[in-house]
Amino acid sequence: MHHDPEITYLNVQQVAERLGVSAASIWRWKRDGDFPRAVKLGGRTTRWKLADVEAWEASRQFTFARGLLVPPGLSLSAA
């Protein structure tokens, strides 16, 4: 498989840090189909394209509270 040198790839830890969640959350979102498709670069090497993660971020409305990502549909405000 040919990989474009102009594409930036992120590992699971980099994605998790970017979004302020755990690596386990990224794997769960991937498994549940709620996250961009990962790219297998060979063997056990899995990466995400930065552009795909950025597009995913832009397509959602995030609320940040105490440095944590709150998914759409979940409110932290008291009723």
C-alpha positions in Angstrom: 0.0 0.0 0.0 1.3 3.4 -0.9 1.2 6.1 1.8 1.3 9.8 0.8 4.1 11.6 2.7 1.9 14.7 2.9 -0.6 12.9 5.1 -0.1 13.2 8.9 -1.0 10.1 10.8 -1.8 10.0 14.5 -1.5 7.0 16.9 -4.2 6.2 19.4 -2.5 8.0 22.2 -2.1 11.2 20.1 -5.8 11.1 19.1 -6.8 10.5 22.7 -4.7 13.4 24.0 -6.0 15.7 21.2 -9.6 14.9 22.3 -9.0 14.8 26.0 -10.2 11.2 26.4 -8.6 7.8 27.1 -7.2 5.5 24.4 -9.9 3.0 25.5 -12.5 5.6 24.5 -11.0 5.9 21.0 -10.9 2.1 20.6 -14.5 1.8 21.8 -15.7 4.6 19.4 -13.9 2.9 16.6 -15.4 -0.5 17.4 -18.9 1.1 17.7 -18.5 2.8 14.3 -18.6 6.3 16.0 -15.2 7.4 14.9 -13.3 7.8 11.6 -11.9 4.7 10.0 -8.4 3.8 11.1 -5.6 3.0 8.7 -3.6 -0.2 9.1 0.0 0.7 8.1 1.2 -2.9 8.5 1.3 -5.5 11.2 -0.2 -4.1 14.4 0.3 -0.5 13.4 -3.0 1.4 13.4 -3.2 5.1 12.8 -5.8 7.8 12.0 -5.4 10.5 9.4 -5.2 13.9 11.1 -7.5 15.3 8.4 -10.2 12.6 9.2 -9.9 13.4 13.0 -10.2 17.1 12.3 -13.3 16.6 10.1 -14.8 14.4 12.8 -14.2 17.1 15.4 -15.7 19.8 13.1 -18.8 17.7 12.5 -19.6 17.6 16.2 -20.5 20.2 18.7 -18.3 19.7 21.7 -18.7 21.0 25.2 -15.5 21.0 27.2 -15.8 21.0 31.0 -12.9 20.5 33.3 -10.8 19.4 30.4 -13.1 16.5 29.5 -14.9 15.9 26.3 -18.7 15.7 26.7 -20.3 13.9 23.7 -23.3 15.5 21.9 -26.6 14.9 23.6 -25.1 14.8 27.1 -25.5 17.9 29.3 -23.5 18.8 32.3 -25.9 21.5 33.4 -28.3 21.0 36.3 -31.9 20.6 35.3 
